[in-house]
Amino acid sequence: MEIARYISADPAIHHGAPIITGTRVPVWLIIGSLAGGMNKEEVMREYELTKIQVEAALAYAADLVKQTEVVPLGA
């Protein structure tokens, strides 16, 4: 099931974690690789992805962060 542009979730692949559509590459792996110091080109080569796919993972992660609500637990 497509959950965002170029991003899908399938319970049979990585236990339903969001992946790049048509691959078995989870979004968390792309974001983690970038956070760990790899650049887009290195991620593209390592996981055989296009620039559009890497940027879709970033956009999906940004959207999740944007939707996150922080609720204080007491004052």
PDB file of N, CA, C and O in Angstrom:
ATOM      1  N   MET A   1       0.839  -1.163   0.000  1.00  0.00           N
ATOM      2  CA  MET A   1       0.000   0.000   0.000  1.00  0.00           C
ATOM      3  C   MET A   1       0.900   1.247   0.000  1.00  0.00           C
ATOM      4  O   MET A   1       1.800   1.377   0.830  1.00  0.00           O
ATOM      5  N   GLU A   2       0.641   2.146  -0.935  1.00  0.00           N
ATOM      6  CA  GLU A   2       1.432   3.378  -0.994  1.00  0.00           C
ATOM      7  C   GLU A   2       0.935   4.327   0.095  1.00  0.00           C
ATOM      8  O   GLU A   2      -0.259   4.617   0.168  1.00  0.00           O
ATOM      9  N   ILE A   3       1.848   4.813   0.944  1.00  0.00           N
ATOM     10  CA  ILE A   3       1.477   5.710   2.036  1.00  0.00           C
ATOM     11  C   ILE A   3       1.951   7.138   1.788  1.00  0.00           C
ATOM     12  O   ILE A   3       1.518   8.067   2.470  1.00  0.00           O
ATOM     13  N   ALA A   4       2.834   7.311   0.822  1.00  0.00           N
ATOM     14  CA  ALA A   4       3.325   8.619   0.393  1.00  0.00           C
ATOM     15  C   ALA A   4       3.950   8.404  -0.981  1.00  0.00           C
ATOM     16  O   ALA A   4       4.146   7.265  -1.403  1.00  0.00           O
ATOM     17  N   ARG A   5       4.258   9.476  -1.668  1.00  0.00           N
ATOM     18  CA  ARG A   5       4.854   9.332  -2.984  1.00  0.00           C
ATOM     19  C   ARG A   5       6.186   8.581  -2.876  1.00  0.00           C
ATOM     20  O   ARG A   5       7.091   9.011  -2.160  1.00  0.00           O
ATOM     21  N   TYR A   6       6.297   7.471  -3.581  1.00  0.00           N
ATOM     22  CA  TYR A   6       7.470   6.587  -3.612  1.00  0.00           C
ATOM     23  C   TYR A   6       7.676   5.795  -2.316  1.00  0.00           C
ATOM     24  O   TYR A   6       8.682   5.098  -2.180  1.00  0.00           O
ATOM     25  N   ILE A   7       6.753   5.890  -1.376  1.00  0.00           N
ATOM     26  CA  ILE A   7       6.884   5.187  -0.095  1.00  0.00           C
ATOM     27  C   ILE A   7       5.702   4.234   0.067  1.00  0.00           C
ATOM     28  O   ILE A   7       4.549   4.623  -0.116  1.00  0.00           O
ATOM     29  N   SER A   8       6.005   2.970   0.416  1.00  0.00           N
ATOM     30  CA  SER A   8       4.965   1.962   0.608  1.00  0.00           C
ATOM     31  C   SER A   8       5.156   1.258   1.936  1.00  0.00           C
ATOM     32  O   SER A   8       6.220   1.325   2.553  1.00  0.00           O
ATOM     33  N   ALA A   9       4.103   0.583   2.361  1.00  0.00           N
ATOM     34  CA  ALA A   9       4.171  -0.272   3.546  1.00  0.00           C
ATOM     35  C   ALA A   9       3.496  -1.591   3.186  1.00  0.00           C
ATOM     36  O   ALA A   9       2.388  -1.612   2.650  1.00  0.00           O
ATOM     37  N   ASP A  10       4.177  -2.680   3.487  1.00  0.00           N
ATOM     38  CA  ASP A  10       3.662  -4.021   3.193  1.00  0.00           C
ATOM     39  C   ASP A  10       4.024  -4.906   4.374  1.00  0.00           C
ATOM     40  O   ASP A  10       5.206  -5.061   4.681  1.00  0.00           O
ATOM     41  N   PRO A  11       3.034  -5.492   5.044  1.00  0.00           N
ATOM     42  CA  PRO A  11       3.331  -6.327   6.209  1.00  0.00           C
ATOM     43  C   PRO A  11       4.304  -7.471   5.909  1.00  0.00           C
ATOM     44  O   PRO A  11       4.952  -7.983   6.822  1.00  0.00           O
ATOM     45  N   ALA A  12       4.410  -7.869   4.657  1.00  0.00           N
ATOM     46  CA  ALA A  12       5.307  -8.966   4.278  1.00  0.00           C
ATOM     47  C   ALA A  12       6.753  -8.507   4.074  1.00  0.00           C
ATOM     48  O   ALA A  12       7.647  -9.337   3.905  1.00  0.00           O
ATOM     49  N   ILE A  13       6.986  -7.201   4.088  1.00  0.00           N
ATOM     50  CA  ILE A  13       8.340  -6.667   3.882  1.00  0.00           C
ATOM     51  C   ILE A  13       8.727  -5.830   5.099  1.00  0.00           C
ATOM     52  O   ILE A  13       8.058  -4.847   5.415  1.00  0.00           O
ATOM     53  N   HIS A  14       9.788  -6.210   5.771  1.00  0.00           N
ATOM     54  CA  HIS A  14      10.288  -5.489   6.956  1.00  0.00           C
ATOM     55  C   HIS A  14       9.172  -5.227   7.964  1.00  0.00           C
ATOM     56  O   HIS A  14       9.104  -4.150   8.557  1.00  0.00           O
ATOM     57  N   HIS A  15       8.305  -6.209   8.153  1.00  0.00           N
ATOM     58  CA  HIS A  15       7.234  -6.142   9.156  1.00  0.00           C
ATOM     59  C   HIS A  15       6.342  -4.918   8.990  1.00  0.00           C
ATOM     60  O   HIS A  15       5.789  -4.417   9.969  1.00  0.00           O
ATOM     61  N   GLY A  16       6.198  -4.431   7.754  1.00  0.00           N
ATOM     62  CA  GLY A  16       5.316  -3.300   7.492  1.00  0.00           C
ATOM     63  C   GLY A  16       5.959  -1.939   7.638  1.00  0.00           C
ATOM     64  O   GLY A  16       5.282  -0.918   7.516  1.00  0.00           O
ATOM     65  N   ALA A  17       7.268  -1.907   7.901  1.00  0.00           N
ATOM     66  CA  ALA A  17       7.956  -0.614   7.994  1.00  0.00           C
ATOM     67  C   ALA A  17       7.899   0.079   6.637  1.00  0.00           C
ATOM     68  O   ALA A  17       7.920  -0.589   5.603  1.00  0.00           O
ATOM     69  N   PRO A  18       7.826   1.415   6.625  1.00  0.00           N
ATOM     70  CA  PRO A  18       7.824   2.134   5.354  1.00  0.00           C
ATOM     71  C   PRO A  18       9.101   1.846   4.550  1.00  0.00           C
ATOM     72  O   PRO A  18      10.213   1.897   5.076  1.00  0.00           O
ATOM     73  N   ILE A  19       8.909   1.545   3.275  1.00  0.00           N
ATOM     74  CA  ILE A  19      10.030   1.248   2.370  1.00  0.00           C
ATOM     75  C   ILE A  19       9.888   2.091   1.115  1.00  0.00           C
ATOM     76  O   ILE A  19       8.835   2.675   0.857  1.00  0.00           O
ATOM     77  N   ILE A  20      10.962   2.146   0.340  1.00  0.00           N
ATOM     78  CA  ILE A  20      10.899   2.761  -0.972  1.00  0.00           C
ATOM     79  C   ILE A  20      10.118   1.804  -1.872  1.00  0.00           C
ATOM     80  O   ILE A  20      10.465   0.628  -1.981  1.00  0.00           O
ATOM     81  N   THR A  21       9.070   2.306  -2.513  1.00  0.00           N
ATOM     82  CA  THR A  21       8.212   1.490  -3.366  1.00  0.00           C
ATOM     83  C   THR A  21       9.045   0.750  -4.410  1.00  0.00           C
ATOM     84  O   THR A  21       9.903   1.332  -5.074  1.00  0.00           O
ATOM     85  N   GLY A  22       8.771  -0.545  -4.536  1.00  0.00           N
ATOM     86  CA  GLY A  22       9.463  -1.367  -5.523  1.00  0.00           C
ATOM     87  C   GLY A  22      10.808  -1.899  -5.067  1.00  0.00           C
ATOM     88  O   GLY A  22      11.511  -2.559  -5.832  1.00  0.00           O
ATOM     89  N   THR A  23      11.171  -1.613  -3.814  1.00  0.00           N
ATOM     90  CA  THR A  23      12.433  -2.107  -3.255  1.00  0.00           C
ATOM     91  C   THR A  23      12.136  -2.743  -1.903  1.00  0.00           C
ATOM     92  O   THR A  23      10.984  -2.809  -1.474  1.00  0.00           O
ATOM     93  N   ARG A  24      13.174  -3.201  -1.250  1.00  0.00           N
ATOM     94  CA  ARG A  24      13.053  -3.681   0.120  1.00  0.00           C
ATOM     95  C   ARG A  24      13.857  -2.772   1.056  1.00  0.00           C
ATOM     96  O   ARG A  24      14.225  -3.173   2.159  1.00  0.00           O
ATOM     97  N   VAL A  25      14.121  -1.554   0.605  1.00  0.00           N
ATOM     98  CA  VAL A  25      14.939  -0.607   1.370  1.00  0.00           C
ATOM     99  C   VAL A  25      14.028   0.220   2.281  1.00  0.00           C
ATOM    100  O   VAL A  25      13.199   0.992   1.799  1.00  0.00           O
ATOM    101  N   PRO A  26      14.183   0.058   3.601  1.00  0.00           N
ATOM    102  CA  PRO A  26      13.343   0.821   4.525  1.00  0.00           C
ATOM    103  C   PRO A  26      13.765   2.290   4.612  1.00  0.00           C
ATOM    104  O   PRO A  26      14.942   2.629   4.490  1.00  0.00           O
ATOM    105  N   VAL A  27      12.778   3.135   4.823  1.00  0.00           N
ATOM    106  CA  VAL A  27      13.042   4.572   4.943  1.00  0.00           C
ATOM    107  C   VAL A  27      14.010   4.844   6.092  1.00  0.00           C
ATOM    108  O   VAL A  27      14.892   5.693   5.968  1.00  0.00           O
ATOM    109  N   TRP A  28      13.852   4.130   7.211  1.00  0.00           N
ATOM    110  CA  TRP A  28      14.732   4.382   8.359  1.00  0.00           C
ATOM    111  C   TRP A  28      16.198   4.156   8.012  1.00  0.00           C
ATOM    112  O   TRP A  28      17.076   4.826   8.556  1.00  0.00           O
ATOM    113  N   LEU A  29      16.468   3.222   7.113  1.00  0.00           N
ATOM    114  CA  LEU A  29      17.847   2.938   6.735  1.00  0.00           C
ATOM    115  C   LEU A  29      18.437   4.109   5.944  1.00  0.00           C
ATOM    116  O   LEU A  29      19.600   4.468   6.132  1.00  0.00           O
ATOM    117  N   ILE A  30      17.646   4.690   5.077  1.00  0.00           N
ATOM    118  CA  ILE A  30      18.107   5.836   4.290  1.00  0.00           C
ATOM    119  C   ILE A  30      18.359   7.031   5.202  1.00  0.00           C
ATOM    120  O   ILE A  30      19.414   7.661   5.129  1.00  0.00           O
ATOM    121  N   ILE A  31      17.392   7.339   6.060  1.00  0.00           N
ATOM    122  CA  ILE A  31      17.527   8.479   6.967  1.00  0.00           C
ATOM    123  C   ILE A  31      18.702   8.262   7.917  1.00  0.00           C
ATOM    124  O   ILE A  31      19.481   9.182   8.167  1.00  0.00           O
ATOM    125  N   GLY A  32      18.826   7.063   8.438  1.00  0.00           N
ATOM    126  CA  GLY A  32      19.946   6.750   9.333  1.00  0.00           C
ATOM    127  C   GLY A  32      21.288   6.856   8.647  1.00  0.00           C
ATOM    128  O   GLY A  32      22.258   7.316   9.250  1.00  0.00           O
ATOM    129  N   SER A  33      21.360   6.440   7.404  1.00  0.00           N
ATOM    130  CA  SER A  33      22.608   6.525   6.649  1.00  0.00           C
ATOM    131  C   SER A  33      22.997   7.983   6.422  1.00  0.00           C
ATOM    132  O   SER A  33      24.165   8.348   6.553  1.00  0.00           O
ATOM    133  N   LEU A  34      22.017   8.807   6.083  1.00  0.00           N
ATOM    134  CA  LEU A  34      22.292  10.236   5.897  1.00  0.00           C
ATOM    135  C   LEU A  34      22.699  10.877   7.219  1.00  0.00           C
ATOM    136  O   LEU A  34      23.636  11.674   7.258  1.00  0.00           O
ATOM    137  N   ALA A  35      22.007  10.539   8.290  1.00  0.00           N
ATOM    138  CA  ALA A  35      22.336  11.082   9.612  1.00  0.00           C
ATOM    139  C   ALA A  35      23.719  10.627  10.064  1.00  0.00           C
ATOM    140  O   ALA A  35      24.408  11.334  10.799  1.00  0.00           O
ATOM    141  N   GLY A  36      24.116   9.437   9.614  1.00  0.00           N
ATOM    142  CA  GLY A  36      25.417   8.895   9.986  1.00  0.00           C
ATOM    143  C   GLY A  36      26.575   9.463   9.180  1.00  0.00           C
ATOM    144  O   GLY A  36      27.731   9.118   9.426  1.00  0.00           O
ATOM    145  N   GLY A  37      26.274  10.329   8.224  1.00  0.00           N
ATOM    146  CA  GLY A  37      27.353  10.990   7.501  1.00  0.00           C
ATOM    147  C   GLY A  37      27.451  10.682   6.021  1.00  0.00           C
ATOM    148  O   GLY A  37      28.221  11.329   5.310  1.00  0.00           O
ATOM    149  N   MET A  38      26.692   9.713   5.538  1.00  0.00           N
ATOM    150  CA  MET A  38      26.717   9.443   4.102  1.00  0.00           C
ATOM    151  C   MET A  38      26.022  10.591   3.377  1.00  0.00           C
ATOM    152  O   MET A  38      25.080  11.181   3.906  1.00  0.00           O
ATOM    153  N   ASN A  39      26.486  10.912   2.158  1.00  0.00           N
ATOM    154  CA  ASN A  39      25.778  11.908   1.376  1.00  0.00           C
ATOM    155  C   ASN A  39      24.778  11.205   0.455  1.00  0.00           C
ATOM    156  O   ASN A  39      24.766   9.977   0.363  1.00  0.00           O
ATOM    157  N   LYS A  40      23.950  11.985  -0.217  1.00  0.00           N
ATOM    158  CA  LYS A  40      22.902  11.399  -1.056  1.00  0.00           C
ATOM    159  C   LYS A  40      23.477  10.450  -2.103  1.00  0.00           C
ATOM    160  O   LYS A  40      22.938   9.369  -2.337  1.00  0.00           O
ATOM    161  N   GLU A  41      24.564  10.859  -2.723  1.00  0.00           N
ATOM    162  CA  GLU A  41      25.154  10.031  -3.777  1.00  0.00           C
ATOM    163  C   GLU A  41      25.639   8.691  -3.232  1.00  0.00           C
ATOM    164  O   GLU A  41      25.481   7.662  -3.889  1.00  0.00           O
ATOM    165  N   GLU A  42      26.223   8.695  -2.044  1.00  0.00           N
ATOM    166  CA  GLU A  42      26.678   7.448  -1.424  1.00  0.00           C
ATOM    167  C   GLU A  42      25.494   6.538  -1.099  1.00  0.00           C
ATOM    168  O   GLU A  42      25.560   5.327  -1.310  1.00  0.00           O
ATOM    169  N   VAL A  43      24.419   7.121  -0.587  1.00  0.00           N
ATOM    170  CA  VAL A  43      23.218   6.341  -0.276  1.00  0.00           C
ATOM    171  C   VAL A  43      22.644   5.758  -1.567  1.00  0.00           C
ATOM    172  O   VAL A  43      22.248   4.594  -1.605  1.00  0.00           O
ATOM    173  N   MET A  44      22.601   6.571  -2.621  1.00  0.00           N
ATOM    174  CA  MET A  44      22.089   6.102  -3.901  1.00  0.00           C
ATOM    175  C   MET A  44      22.882   4.903  -4.409  1.00  0.00           C
ATOM    176  O   MET A  44      22.302   3.920  -4.870  1.00  0.00           O
ATOM    177  N   ARG A  45      24.187   4.984  -4.326  1.00  0.00           N
ATOM    178  CA  ARG A  45      25.038   3.874  -4.782  1.00  0.00           C
ATOM    179  C   ARG A  45      24.891   2.650  -3.891  1.00  0.00           C
ATOM    180  O   ARG A  45      24.742   1.531  -4.383  1.00  0.00           O
ATOM    181  N   GLU A  46      24.932   2.861  -2.591  1.00  0.00           N
ATOM    182  CA  GLU A  46      24.902   1.753  -1.632  1.00  0.00           C
ATOM    183  C   GLU A  46      23.616   0.935  -1.735  1.00  0.00           C
ATOM    184  O   GLU A  46      23.650  -0.293  -1.652  1.00  0.00           O
ATOM    185  N   TYR A  47      22.480   1.615  -1.916  1.00  0.00           N
ATOM    186  CA  TYR A  47      21.190   0.926  -1.892  1.00  0.00           C
ATOM    187  C   TYR A  47      20.500   0.884  -3.262  1.00  0.00           C
ATOM    188  O   TYR A  47      19.340   0.487  -3.373  1.00  0.00           O
ATOM    189  N   GLU A  48      21.232   1.299  -4.297  1.00  0.00           N
ATOM    190  CA  GLU A  48      20.719   1.285  -5.676  1.00  0.00           C
ATOM    191  C   GLU A  48      19.407   2.049  -5.784  1.00  0.00           C
ATOM    192  O   GLU A  48      18.400   1.520  -6.256  1.00  0.00           O
ATOM    193  N   LEU A  49      19.436   3.297  -5.340  1.00  0.00           N
ATOM    194  CA  LEU A  49      18.270   4.166  -5.367  1.00  0.00           C
ATOM    195  C   LEU A  49      18.526   5.366  -6.270  1.00  0.00           C
ATOM    196  O   LEU A  49      19.669   5.680  -6.602  1.00  0.00           O
ATOM    197  N   THR A  50      17.439   6.031  -6.660  1.00  0.00           N
ATOM    198  CA  THR A  50      17.571   7.262  -7.430  1.00  0.00           C
ATOM    199  C   THR A  50      17.544   8.453  -6.468  1.00  0.00           C
ATOM    200  O   THR A  50      17.175   8.325  -5.301  1.00  0.00           O
ATOM    201  N   LYS A  51      17.937   9.589  -6.984  1.00  0.00           N
ATOM    202  CA  LYS A  51      17.893  10.811  -6.178  1.00  0.00           C
ATOM    203  C   LYS A  51      16.460  11.090  -5.732  1.00  0.00           C
ATOM    204  O   LYS A  51      16.233  11.503  -4.594  1.00  0.00           O
ATOM    205  N   ILE A  52      15.506  10.870  -6.610  1.00  0.00           N
ATOM    206  CA  ILE A  52      14.093  11.095  -6.283  1.00  0.00           C
ATOM    207  C   ILE A  52      13.655  10.200  -5.119  1.00  0.00           C
ATOM    208  O   ILE A  52      12.911  10.644  -4.244  1.00  0.00           O
ATOM    209  N   GLN A  53      14.111   8.948  -5.105  1.00  0.00           N
ATOM    210  CA  GLN A  53      13.744   8.028  -4.027  1.00  0.00           C
ATOM    211  C   GLN A  53      14.347   8.463  -2.695  1.00  0.00           C
ATOM    212  O   GLN A  53      13.673   8.414  -1.666  1.00  0.00           O
ATOM    213  N   VAL A  54      15.601   8.885  -2.706  1.00  0.00           N
ATOM    214  CA  VAL A  54      16.249   9.350  -1.473  1.00  0.00           C
ATOM    215  C   VAL A  54      15.539  10.597  -0.961  1.00  0.00           C
ATOM    216  O   VAL A  54      15.283  10.726   0.236  1.00  0.00           O
ATOM    217  N   GLU A  55      15.226  11.505  -1.862  1.00  0.00           N
ATOM    218  CA  GLU A  55      14.541  12.725  -1.458  1.00  0.00           C
ATOM    219  C   GLU A  55      13.114  12.437  -0.981  1.00  0.00           C
ATOM    220  O   GLU A  55      12.599  13.149  -0.119  1.00  0.00           O
ATOM    221  N   ALA A  56      12.482  11.417  -1.523  1.00  0.00           N
ATOM    222  CA  ALA A  56      11.153  11.018  -1.049  1.00  0.00           C
ATOM    223  C   ALA A  56      11.231  10.520   0.395  1.00  0.00           C
ATOM    224  O   ALA A  56      10.347  10.806   1.203  1.00  0.00           O
ATOM    225  N   ALA A  57      12.285   9.779   0.716  1.00  0.00           N
ATOM    226  CA  ALA A  57      12.474   9.308   2.093  1.00  0.00           C
ATOM    227  C   ALA A  57      12.654  10.493   3.037  1.00  0.00           C
ATOM    228  O   ALA A  57      12.096  10.509   4.134  1.00  0.00           O
ATOM    229  N   LEU A  58      13.429  11.476   2.609  1.00  0.00           N
ATOM    230  CA  LEU A  58      13.623  12.676   3.430  1.00  0.00           C
ATOM    231  C   LEU A  58      12.304  13.435   3.611  1.00  0.00           C
ATOM    232  O   LEU A  58      11.993  13.889   4.712  1.00  0.00           O
ATOM    233  N   ALA A  59      11.546  13.569   2.549  1.00  0.00           N
ATOM    234  CA  ALA A  59      10.269  14.282   2.621  1.00  0.00           C
ATOM    235  C   ALA A  59       9.298  13.550   3.541  1.00  0.00           C
ATOM    236  O   ALA A  59       8.576  14.176   4.317  1.00  0.00           O
ATOM    237  N   TYR A  60       9.285  12.223   3.452  1.00  0.00           N
ATOM    238  CA  TYR A  60       8.407  11.429   4.312  1.00  0.00           C
ATOM    239  C   TYR A  60       8.798  11.617   5.777  1.00  0.00           C
ATOM    240  O   TYR A  60       7.934  11.814   6.631  1.00  0.00           O
ATOM    241  N   ALA A  61      10.086  11.556   6.066  1.00  0.00           N
ATOM    242  CA  ALA A  61      10.555  11.735   7.444  1.00  0.00           C
ATOM    243  C   ALA A  61      10.232  13.141   7.941  1.00  0.00           C
ATOM    244  O   ALA A  61       9.822  13.309   9.090  1.00  0.00           O
ATOM    245  N   ALA A  62      10.411  14.144   7.098  1.00  0.00           N
ATOM    246  CA  ALA A  62      10.099  15.522   7.483  1.00  0.00           C
ATOM    247  C   ALA A  62       8.615  15.667   7.791  1.00  0.00           C
ATOM    248  O   ALA A  62       8.242  16.357   8.739  1.00  0.00           O
ATOM    249  N   ASP A  63       7.769  15.022   6.996  1.00  0.00           N
ATOM    250  CA  ASP A  63       6.333  15.082   7.228  1.00  0.00           C
ATOM    251  C   ASP A  63       5.967  14.435   8.560  1.00  0.00           C
ATOM    252  O   ASP A  63       5.105  14.939   9.278  1.00  0.00           O
ATOM    253  N   LEU A  64       6.614  13.326   8.890  1.00  0.00           N
ATOM    254  CA  LEU A  64       6.352  12.675  10.182  1.00  0.00           C
ATOM    255  C   LEU A  64       6.747  13.587  11.342  1.00  0.00           C
ATOM    256  O   LEU A  64       6.022  13.681  12.333  1.00  0.00           O
ATOM    257  N   VAL A  65       7.878  14.247  11.224  1.00  0.00           N
ATOM    258  CA  VAL A  65       8.324  15.151  12.285  1.00  0.00           C
ATOM    259  C   VAL A  65       7.356  16.324  12.412  1.00  0.00           C
ATOM    260  O   VAL A  65       7.024  16.751  13.518  1.00  0.00           O
ATOM    261  N   LYS A  66       6.909  16.839  11.272  1.00  0.00           N
ATOM    262  CA  LYS A  66       5.968  17.956  11.273  1.00  0.00           C
ATOM    263  C   LYS A  66       4.669  17.583  11.990  1.00  0.00           C
ATOM    264  O   LYS A  66       4.053  18.429  12.639  1.00  0.00           O
ATOM    265  N   GLN A  67       4.257  16.339  11.877  1.00  0.00           N
ATOM    266  CA  GLN A  67       3.007  15.889  12.486  1.00  0.00           C
ATOM    267  C   GLN A  67       3.146  15.520  13.964  1.00  0.00           C
ATOM    268  O   GLN A  67       2.149  15.283  14.646  1.00  0.00           O
ATOM    269  N   THR A  68       4.383  15.473  14.450  1.00  0.00           N
ATOM    270  CA  THR A  68       4.628  15.081  15.834  1.00  0.00           C
ATOM    271  C   THR A  68       4.200  16.176  16.797  1.00  0.00           C
ATOM    272  O   THR A  68       4.572  17.340  16.644  1.00  0.00           O
ATOM    273  N   GLU A  69       3.424  15.790  17.776  1.00  0.00           N
ATOM    274  CA  GLU A  69       2.981  16.738  18.791  1.00  0.00           C
ATOM    275  C   GLU A  69       3.642  16.371  20.110  1.00  0.00           C
ATOM    276  O   GLU A  69       3.589  15.221  20.545  1.00  0.00           O
ATOM    277  N   VAL A  70       4.263  17.355  20.740  1.00  0.00           N
ATOM    278  CA  VAL A  70       4.913  17.136  22.020  1.00  0.00           C
ATOM    279  C   VAL A  70       3.948  17.569  23.109  1.00  0.00           C
ATOM    280  O   VAL A  70       3.441  18.691  23.093  1.00  0.00           O
ATOM    281  N   VAL A  71       3.698  16.674  24.054  1.00  0.00           N
ATOM    282  CA  VAL A  71       2.780  16.948  25.149  1.00  0.00           C
ATOM    283  C   VAL A  71       3.574  16.917  26.450  1.00  0.00           C
ATOM    284  O   VAL A  71       4.099  15.870  26.828  1.00  0.00           O
ATOM    285  N   PRO A  72       3.668  18.048  27.136  1.00  0.00           N
ATOM    286  CA  PRO A  72       4.402  18.076  28.413  1.00  0.00           C
ATOM    287  C   PRO A  72       3.732  17.157  29.451  1.00  0.00           C
ATOM    288  O   PRO A  72       2.508  17.039  29.491  1.00  0.00           O
ATOM    289  N   LEU A  73       4.537  16.526  30.266  1.00  0.00           N
ATOM    290  CA  LEU A  73       4.026  15.609  31.277  1.00  0.00           C
ATOM    291  C   LEU A  73       4.034  16.231  32.665  1.00  0.00           C
ATOM    292  O   LEU A  73       4.583  15.643  33.596  1.00  0.00           O
ATOM    293  N   GLY A  74       3.460  17.363  32.816  1.00  0.00           N
ATOM    294  CA  GLY A  74       3.394  17.990  34.112  1.00  0.00           C
ATOM    295  C   GLY A  74       4.200  19.276  34.143  1.00  0.00           C
ATOM    296  O   GLY A  74       5.074  19.514  33.310  1.00  0.00           O
ATOM    297  N   ALA A  75       3.886  20.071  35.100  1.00  0.00           N
ATOM    298  CA  ALA A  75       4.566  21.369  35.183  1.00  0.00           C
ATOM    299  C   ALA A  75       5.280  21.536  36.487  1.00  0.00           C
ATOM    300  O   ALA A  75       5.904  22.571  36.722  1.00  0.00           O
TER     301      ALA A  75
END
